[in-house]
Amino acid sequence: MTATAYVLERAWVDGAVQDEVLVEIEDGRFVGVETGGRSDAATRLPGLTLPGLANCHSHAFHRALRGRTQRGRGTFWTWREQMYAVAQRLDPDSYFALARATYREMAAGGITCVGEFHYLHHQPDGTPYDDPNAMGHALIAAAGEAGIRIALLDTCYLSSGFGAPVESAQLRCSDVDAGRWAARAEQLSGKYDTVIGAAIHSVRAVPAEQMPVVVEAAEGRPLHVHVSEQTEENNACMAAYGATPTQLLADHGVLGPMTTAVHATRVTADDIHHLGATRTRVCFCPTTERDLGDGVGPSRELHDAGSRLTLGSDSHAVIDPFEEMRAVEMDERLAQQSRGHWSAAELLTAGTTTGHASLGFPDAGEIRPGARADLVTLDTTTPRTAGTGADEQAAVFAATAADVVQVIAAGRVIHRDGDREEIGRELATAIEGLHS
């Protein structure tokens, strides 16, 4: 790959915003980063440039629900029925089209890596496709065409709830038992821009005795799990096992530094201790958690106990990593009735280095020599960003995805400001086909 160079007017490097940063890129990685450097051959990027952002929790097919689930009262569980109805309409081709458009929307917001929590494995009646990983391969291909990296978190999903068999739309999610799940998932293979990880859908969807099979199959790779998103799930887990979901996961060896607990909204003090003591990461998805009425999780308590924070857009009610970062602090303010729980630098770290590491890409999310060359440039002259200081505070507490004017992933431009109209048309075509 040809070497390229950019001069960044302002850039977040080594935990601070610096002026006039010369970066040199070769074979998709930074080979030089110099503050105050000069090069006649370098392209100048005005504005504020950040490392690539990581979306650590995605269900790509949920993008088809945006704007279609807001009528009337309801709960997470009524929303879930609408979600499964969309899931029934997907096949590998339509899933590829929807995921590619969704990943392009992510790229337009500065996301260069996605963690796809993937559980739509089979045909709607549960029969495997001729290629048993056709749906997973569709997601990997979609990310590749959108230009972003993917951690495919292939998900074990065996029960409709605490021992109850899967039914209707859930049939396509199930591999019958964890051993068969592992055998199918083992056929997937990663490459430079793809990590094959694993997931336990939830304590209600994987019987406790089968969890160790998933843990063993995921050894050395990212392992994600939905945890305590809803009070009802906690109560059902207590009734079935006499333990909270976190305690149950701890008892069966699921927690640890390669594991990410997604949501952790309704956790106890003991749960927080277990998650922190095991260095389990937590992934908050504030725009989804507020959309579904989940509540506000104890982000700062978890962090202070030892759980590093990552961020995701989950159901894609919004795809805006800046809003996810900002919402962690804003939600904490509402819960605690005080300000200043998370600094902008901490939230940027959650959205960059910690997020990438949780997806199996520890060499991304920083502007430094040797790292993957991802650059996200914000326009600092928009009505949202003008006069804000063009620093990390402005990025986290003022900017939105709409302020992103260029995105580079692994040294290649994957988004320019004028691409949004085309992305909108692609999304409309993919989604309308599922609702027609």
Legacy VTK file of the C-alpha trace (Angstrom):
# vtk DataFile Version 3.0
C-alpha trace
ASCII
DATASET POLYDATA
POINTS 436 float
0.000 0.000 0.000
1.264 3.468 -0.889
2.407 5.619 2.026
0.253 8.664 2.757
0.598 11.609 5.115
-1.793 14.073 6.734
-1.350 17.184 8.803
-4.121 17.290 11.392
-5.053 20.822 12.420
-6.008 19.549 15.872
-5.928 15.938 17.049
-6.468 13.898 20.196
-3.083 12.267 20.790
-1.724 10.773 24.023
-4.845 11.764 25.940
-4.852 15.445 24.949
-5.701 17.622 21.986
-2.587 18.868 20.177
-2.091 21.266 17.269
-0.521 20.552 13.885
0.039 16.795 14.091
1.773 15.127 11.160
0.780 11.480 10.705
2.350 9.122 8.211
0.529 5.945 7.207
1.840 2.847 5.492
0.173 -0.566 5.032
-2.824 0.597 7.043
-0.883 1.616 10.138
0.626 4.779 11.558
4.371 4.755 11.015
4.927 8.300 12.225
3.084 10.702 14.535
4.768 14.063 15.138
3.356 17.183 16.763
4.482 20.278 14.854
5.750 18.155 11.994
5.802 19.384 8.402
5.575 17.711 5.012
4.958 19.300 1.632
3.416 16.009 0.490
0.892 15.813 3.341
-2.822 16.490 2.941
-4.117 18.979 5.498
-7.215 17.982 7.500
-8.847 21.029 9.119
-10.984 20.544 12.203
-10.590 18.176 15.157
-9.410 14.633 14.440
-9.989 11.682 16.761
-8.981 8.027 16.612
-11.547 5.614 15.180
-14.494 4.826 17.448
-15.714 1.347 18.376
-19.382 0.325 18.492
-19.199 -2.589 20.895
-22.793 -3.805 20.772
-24.835 -3.998 17.582
-27.809 -5.970 16.336
-27.697 -4.821 12.713
-31.216 -5.984 11.869
-32.729 -3.779 14.591
-32.008 -0.789 12.331
-35.161 -1.753 10.430
-37.236 -0.883 13.533
-36.221 2.759 13.865
-39.276 5.010 13.916
-41.660 2.042 13.711
-42.056 1.023 17.366
-43.008 4.283 19.064
-46.826 4.225 18.964
-48.667 3.649 22.220
-47.494 2.366 25.559
-45.423 -0.728 26.008
-42.371 -2.342 27.577
-39.136 -3.973 26.503
-41.105 -7.199 26.120
-43.720 -5.762 23.746
-40.940 -4.144 21.695
-39.251 -7.552 21.589
-42.208 -9.079 19.758
-41.929 -6.429 17.043
-38.211 -7.115 16.809
-38.741 -10.842 16.271
-41.304 -10.128 13.552
-38.627 -8.300 11.547
-36.131 -11.075 12.238
-38.429 -13.586 10.550
-38.280 -11.713 7.232
-34.510 -11.801 6.783
-32.460 -14.083 4.577
-28.718 -13.881 3.832
-29.193 -11.501 0.897
-31.552 -9.072 2.653
-29.458 -9.264 5.812
-26.347 -8.348 3.841
-28.097 -5.354 2.272
-29.454 -4.083 5.590
-26.195 -4.657 7.470
-24.069 -2.983 4.796
-26.254 0.127 4.884
-26.277 0.117 8.695
-22.506 -0.231 8.846
-22.140 2.614 6.360
-24.275 4.736 8.686
-21.892 3.781 11.486
-18.892 4.759 9.388
-20.516 8.134 8.713
-20.570 8.705 12.470
-16.899 7.875 13.013
-17.220 4.175 13.864
-14.409 2.080 12.400
-15.126 -1.184 14.238
-18.343 -2.962 15.225
-19.105 -5.771 17.646
-22.015 -7.614 16.046
-23.976 -9.674 18.591
-25.195 -12.231 16.063
-27.916 -14.775 16.745
-29.971 -15.086 13.534
-28.193 -18.246 12.446
-30.649 -20.440 10.539
-33.712 -20.346 8.316
-36.950 -19.134 9.973
-38.063 -22.684 10.821
-34.680 -23.489 12.377
-33.328 -25.488 9.434
-29.662 -24.670 8.755
-28.765 -23.041 5.451
-26.586 -25.083 3.076
-23.806 -22.903 4.436
-24.587 -23.142 8.168
-22.921 -19.754 8.692
-24.546 -17.984 5.751
-25.985 -15.237 7.938
-22.688 -14.652 9.734
-20.824 -14.554 6.444
-23.327 -11.963 5.197
-22.474 -9.730 8.163
-18.732 -10.114 7.649
-19.085 -9.259 3.969
-21.291 -6.262 4.764
-18.706 -4.829 7.159
-15.986 -5.363 4.580
-17.898 -3.456 1.914
-18.672 -0.637 4.362
-14.962 -0.432 5.181
-15.161 -1.154 8.915
-13.705 -3.958 10.988
-16.021 -6.469 12.640
-15.937 -8.688 15.688
-18.607 -11.257 14.896
-19.849 -12.277 18.322
-21.496 -15.533 17.332
-24.193 -16.070 19.930
-25.351 -19.190 21.710
-29.152 -18.986 22.097
-30.917 -22.171 23.219
-33.999 -21.301 25.252
-36.895 -18.853 25.181
-36.484 -18.453 28.914
-34.993 -20.467 31.799
-35.413 -23.925 30.344
-38.382 -23.243 28.069
-37.846 -24.418 24.486
-37.347 -21.885 21.717
-40.486 -21.072 19.788
-41.618 -19.262 16.636
-39.056 -16.603 15.646
-36.488 -17.948 18.105
-36.224 -21.226 16.197
-33.741 -19.671 13.799
-31.492 -18.662 16.690
-30.998 -22.094 18.233
-28.346 -24.743 17.630
-30.180 -27.077 20.061
-27.270 -27.305 22.508
-24.002 -25.551 23.232
-21.904 -28.314 21.707
-23.604 -27.937 18.346
-23.328 -24.163 18.610
-19.583 -24.496 19.190
-19.157 -26.901 16.259
-20.940 -24.499 13.893
-19.177 -21.395 15.177
-15.801 -23.124 14.891
-16.243 -23.139 11.102
-16.080 -19.328 11.037
-12.647 -17.852 10.493
-11.241 -14.390 11.121
-8.714 -12.361 9.182
-6.913 -9.038 9.515
-10.105 -6.990 9.819
-12.359 -9.695 11.325
-12.381 -11.254 14.779
-14.583 -14.247 15.517
-15.764 -13.889 19.076
-18.585 -15.495 21.034
-21.601 -14.565 23.095
-24.003 -16.047 25.579
-27.256 -14.365 24.679
-28.420 -14.133 28.301
-28.935 -16.248 31.394
-32.510 -16.891 30.264
-31.404 -18.150 26.823
-28.506 -20.458 27.784
-28.995 -22.982 30.615
-26.371 -22.649 33.318
-24.952 -26.126 32.783
-24.186 -25.281 29.137
-22.382 -22.015 29.825
-18.974 -23.659 30.455
-19.087 -25.121 26.931
-19.352 -21.612 25.509
-16.603 -20.339 27.798
-14.253 -23.116 26.693
-15.022 -22.547 23.006
-14.376 -18.797 23.424
-11.050 -19.149 25.222
-8.681 -16.340 24.227
-11.373 -14.488 22.266
-13.963 -11.842 23.154
-16.998 -13.218 24.999
-20.043 -10.965 25.419
-23.308 -11.501 27.300
-26.483 -9.511 27.963
-26.696 -8.991 31.734
-29.525 -7.647 33.913
-31.136 -5.389 31.368
-34.576 -5.850 32.933
-35.906 -6.370 36.457
-38.169 -9.152 35.190
-35.134 -11.115 34.003
-33.440 -10.711 37.378
-36.538 -11.950 39.190
-36.896 -14.950 36.895
-33.224 -15.825 37.357
-33.603 -15.707 41.136
-36.643 -17.976 40.888
-34.848 -20.466 38.640
-31.388 -20.501 40.225
-31.517 -18.586 43.504
-28.895 -16.195 42.144
-28.675 -12.946 40.226
-27.586 -13.195 36.581
-24.130 -11.860 37.469
-23.712 -14.355 40.308
-24.805 -17.176 38.027
-22.278 -16.140 35.384
-19.563 -15.875 38.033
-20.391 -19.343 39.367
-19.998 -20.849 35.875
-16.724 -19.186 34.932
-18.123 -16.682 32.439
-16.720 -13.478 33.932
-13.169 -12.300 33.282
-11.014 -9.783 31.386
-12.031 -11.169 27.959
-15.729 -10.913 28.855
-18.023 -7.923 28.381
-21.307 -7.629 30.294
-23.733 -5.708 28.086
-26.121 -3.291 29.846
-25.596 -4.258 33.525
-28.472 -1.887 34.204
-30.086 -3.641 37.172
-27.107 -4.915 39.182
-26.652 -5.230 42.938
-23.681 -4.179 45.042
-22.471 -7.796 45.041
-22.851 -7.927 41.249
-20.747 -4.787 40.895
-18.073 -6.387 43.061
-18.045 -9.574 40.949
-17.801 -7.667 37.689
-15.087 -5.351 38.945
-13.015 -7.977 40.740
-12.882 -10.158 37.630
-12.002 -7.163 35.399
-15.052 -7.895 33.276
-15.784 -4.990 30.949
-19.252 -3.443 30.795
-20.897 -2.114 27.649
-23.471 0.627 28.126
-25.881 1.464 25.300
-27.588 4.606 26.640
-29.666 5.518 23.581
-31.208 2.039 23.495
-31.537 1.757 27.263
-33.569 4.959 27.365
-35.582 4.029 24.255
-36.640 0.721 25.812
-37.151 2.134 29.294
-34.449 -0.095 30.787
-33.209 2.483 33.266
-29.801 3.968 34.102
-27.001 1.622 35.090
-24.345 2.444 37.719
-21.595 3.308 35.269
-19.280 5.086 37.692
-19.641 2.494 40.439
-18.778 -0.248 37.968
-15.767 1.671 36.685
-14.495 2.394 40.194
-14.885 -1.292 41.093
-12.624 -2.285 38.181
-14.919 -2.744 35.169
-13.774 -0.771 32.151
-16.517 0.974 30.182
-17.304 0.443 26.507
-20.200 1.752 24.423
-22.665 0.416 21.854
-25.671 1.492 19.826
-27.483 -1.853 20.290
-30.921 -1.419 18.669
-29.807 1.576 16.553
-32.630 3.824 17.684
-29.731 6.262 17.226
-26.346 5.645 15.616
-24.206 8.386 17.082
-21.155 7.468 19.179
-20.876 11.034 20.473
-24.410 10.828 21.857
-23.591 7.483 23.533
-20.504 8.992 25.202
-22.342 12.114 26.286
-25.348 10.159 27.566
-23.267 8.169 30.063
-22.425 11.378 31.908
-25.832 12.980 31.404
-27.689 9.918 32.673
-25.402 9.770 35.697
-26.213 13.407 36.407
-29.930 12.624 36.365
-29.484 9.615 38.630
-27.151 11.355 41.107
-28.459 14.934 40.747
-24.920 16.232 40.414
-22.406 16.902 37.634
-18.939 15.798 36.661
-18.906 12.008 37.084
-17.132 11.249 33.792
-14.499 13.397 32.108
-14.446 13.837 28.346
-11.100 12.023 28.199
-12.490 9.012 30.074
-15.479 8.791 27.750
-13.281 9.095 24.660
-11.117 6.287 26.038
-14.238 4.145 26.475
-15.227 4.877 22.891
-11.795 4.220 21.421
-9.038 2.115 22.997
-11.117 0.233 25.567
-13.838 -0.441 23.041
-11.497 -1.758 20.377
-9.683 -3.957 22.890
-12.971 -5.492 24.046
-13.600 -6.583 20.447
-10.193 -8.173 19.986
-8.439 -5.221 18.316
-6.013 -3.955 20.999
-3.925 -2.255 18.307
-6.644 0.258 17.359
-8.250 3.362 18.828
-5.112 5.490 19.225
-3.159 7.852 16.999
0.300 6.410 17.644
3.010 4.626 15.656
2.125 0.969 15.109
-1.608 1.381 15.624
-4.178 0.827 12.904
-4.511 4.079 11.026
-8.045 5.273 11.803
-8.858 8.996 11.728
-12.238 10.639 12.383
-12.354 14.339 11.505
-14.985 16.685 12.943
-15.994 20.007 11.447
-15.419 22.563 14.224
-17.374 25.336 12.504
-20.929 23.939 12.575
-23.682 25.498 14.722
-23.049 22.698 17.262
-19.250 22.953 17.429
-18.426 26.599 16.655
-16.963 28.435 19.630
-16.586 25.293 21.742
-12.783 25.230 21.868
-12.369 22.340 19.398
-11.048 19.997 22.084
-12.113 16.739 23.743
-14.841 18.578 25.677
-16.320 19.778 22.398
-16.134 16.311 20.859
-17.957 14.592 23.720
-20.341 17.263 24.961
-21.164 19.228 21.790
-20.507 17.267 18.583
-22.772 14.746 16.898
-22.324 12.209 14.130
-23.523 14.875 11.702
-20.314 16.850 12.351
-18.094 14.052 11.004
-16.704 15.128 7.634
-14.211 12.351 6.898
-13.376 8.905 8.234
-10.259 6.889 7.489
-10.029 3.230 8.518
-6.750 1.339 8.178
-5.421 4.159 6.023
-8.348 4.163 3.576
-11.021 6.847 3.315
-14.336 5.101 4.013
-16.592 8.142 4.456
-16.727 11.687 3.127
-19.237 14.330 4.109
-21.125 14.110 0.825
-21.877 10.383 1.243
-24.859 10.769 3.557
-27.528 11.143 0.890
-26.407 7.931 -0.780
-26.376 6.108 2.573
-29.917 7.302 3.244
-31.118 5.906 -0.069
-29.400 2.587 0.608
-30.989 2.329 4.044
-34.445 3.187 2.694
-34.224 0.511 0.004
-33.023 -2.175 2.415
-35.608 -1.410 5.090
-38.635 -0.811 2.902
-38.092 -4.218 1.345
-38.562 -5.815 4.757
-41.800 -3.985 5.484
-43.466 -4.267 2.078
LINES 1 437
436 0 1 2 3 4 5 6 7 8 9 10 11 12 13 14 15 16 17 18 19 20 21 22 23 24 25 26 27 28 29 30 31 32 33 34 35 36 37 38 39 40 41 42 43 44 45 46 47 48 49 50 51 52 53 54 55 56 57 58 59 60 61 62 63 64 65 66 67 68 69 70 71 72 73 74 75 76 77 78 79 80 81 82 83 84 85 86 87 88 89 90 91 92 93 94 95 96 97 98 99 100 101 102 103 104 105 106 107 108 109 110 111 112 113 114 115 116 117 118 119 120 121 122 123 124 125 126 127 128 129 130 131 132 133 134 135 136 137 138 139 140 141 142 143 144 145 146 147 148 149 150 151 152 153 154 155 156 157 158 159 160 161 162 163 164 165 166 167 168 169 170 171 172 173 174 175 176 177 178 179 180 181 182 183 184 185 186 187 188 189 190 191 192 193 194 195 196 197 198 199 200 201 202 203 204 205 206 207 208 209 210 211 212 213 214 215 216 217 218 219 220 221 222 223 224 225 226 227 228 229 230 231 232 233 234 235 236 237 238 239 240 241 242 243 244 245 246 247 248 249 250 251 252 253 254 255 256 257 258 259 260 261 262 263 264 265 266 267 268 269 270 271 272 273 274 275 276 277 278 279 280 281 282 283 284 285 286 287 288 289 290 291 292 293 294 295 296 297 298 299 300 301 302 303 304 305 306 307 308 309 310 311 312 313 314 315 316 317 318 319 320 321 322 323 324 325 326 327 328 329 330 331 332 333 334 335 336 337 338 339 340 341 342 343 344 345 346 347 348 349 350 351 352 353 354 355 356 357 358 359 360 361 362 363 364 365 366 367 368 369 370 371 372 373 374 375 376 377 378 379 380 381 382 383 384 385 386 387 388 389 390 391 392 393 394 395 396 397 398 399 400 401 402 403 404 405 406 407 408 409 410 411 412 413 414 415 416 417 418 419 420 421 422 423 424 425 426 427 428 429 430 431 432 433 434 435
